Amino acid sequence: MTLEKQIIGPNATIRDALSTLNAAAIKLCLAVDASGKLTRTVSDGDIRRALLSQGTMATLISSLPQRPPLTIRQPATDAALQDLFNAHPDVNAIAMVDDNCRPIDLVSREKYQPNLLLSPPHIGLAEIGYVQQAFDDNWIAPAGPNLEAFERALAQVSGRNAALALSSGTAAIHLALRVIGISPNDRVYVSDLTFAASLQPILYERALPVLIDSEPTTWNMSPVALARRLEKDSKDGTLPKAIIVVHLYGQSADMASLLAISNQYKIPLIEDAAESLGATCQGAPSGSHGLLAAYSFNGNKIITTSGGGALVSDRADLIQYARKLSTQGRETAEHYQHSEVAYNYRMSNVLAGIGLGQLELLANRVNKRRLIFQRYRDALSNTPGISFQADPPNSVGNRWLTVITLDPNIVHKHVYQLMRYLRAHGIESRPAWKPMHMQPLCSDYALETHSETDIVSSRLFLQSLCLPSGSNMTWDNQKRVITAIQNFAKEIE
Ligand SMILES: Cc1ncc(COP(=O)(O)O)c(C=O)c1O
């Protein structure tokens, strides 16, 4: 970096500062006096505020409201810089100065604080031991002691009789459909507000998805929409063969209502619990309510095997069939015997070792993510226009991701503007899932809305943002996110 490119002189105007910022690598100008002493720093935000309060391009920078520049005296240790960045979560760069307060360097936060990610893996101490054991025993295979132990532990954690560890959550949903016997042109209802993986396996089987809107409390499948659609399809003789209910962001759907409705029509319910491992609903684990449930251990989930998933059920016969389908449908014989289309979906014994170590930490990870949610809510709930996904009675979410909603009647900015603002401060955030009915992939499929006047899923998508929620996020880092959001909100006012 050439420091000269960041510096503006005592007579610099807003126009000079803007063209300097435009060309500078770090978006901060260093304003100096005639002796070269740093008088202040100028950011995009300073200029925006000046222009909004009657400033013009010709306004002198020296006439803007003064605030002392954030500096550090050279030589500075990395630890001192780190502390200073921690103490000023909204600052992106710090000017390094000599004894006479002349700037000699500009240090960007990026260099000292890597970008804050949405939900990175959080590995503990035990995982490596299980993986090492697999290496020591040469169990580098989609079978072995780690895998068996992981499946036993998964069955226990999900409150089920049987579990099958797989290569992904998507594979688990696919096998759930296969063991139920979904065929081409069968209808399968699925939550509209979800990640595409909930729906894709329906298409693998050439079956027909029917998209069911969310309800506003849990953001999950609307019992009202489900009941209405089933009533209609029952009259038309077009009832579905299965219903896939997603537990979004770790918050269980209203399973009592959904099960009561699906049982009335005897339609099997598959839980897409990819995001909700460790959550509970009516005192029982999320994923223990439907006929079958799928979990994901993708790298961004509450626990991970780097990539992986599981199918669980109380019906050991279904899990046994899924196990067969996950191993190319190989039948019991001394030779290789196959009678049906099947897959290579098994998890490896090495990855199951990571899973075993991670499962030991599940309760800790849930507590940490719930604490992160609580801190966001405590810090931001007084900010007008910001609200959170609810915590309905009888349900304890794992708060896999904290998601905020901006009320467009109060906050006159789009969530994407907040997302870009956070990105500029080295913070990753993501829009809520884009509903399936808005996806080109689903243009041919029906949507049953929650009410006649409101599509809840698209409203949530357009107004919501997922915040960094990783269980390894420090409080200092979370403060960075909170301060950035508060400053964004102030700029709106
Ligand atoms: C709701 C939902 N369903 C299914 C999946 C698929 O899981 P996987 O990535 O393990 O295939 C995911 C996550 O990726 C998800 O968030």
The ligand as a Gaussian input file, in Angstrom:
#p B3LYP/6-31G(d) Opt

LIG

0 1
 C      -33.245000     -27.477000       5.313000
 C      -32.150000     -28.324000       4.722000
 N      -32.466000     -29.481000       4.156000
 C      -31.537000     -30.287000       3.639000
 C      -30.204000     -29.952000       3.662000
 C      -29.243000     -30.865000       2.980000
 O      -28.228000     -31.327000       3.773000
 P      -26.825000     -31.733000       3.092000
 O      -26.135000     -30.459000       2.741000
 O      -26.145000     -32.492000       4.170000
 O      -27.140000     -32.553000       1.898000
 C      -29.819000     -28.746000       4.264000
 C      -28.421000     -28.298000       4.390000
 O      -27.572000     -28.253000       3.647000
 C      -30.815000     -27.895000       4.794000
 O      -30.491000     -26.728000       5.337000

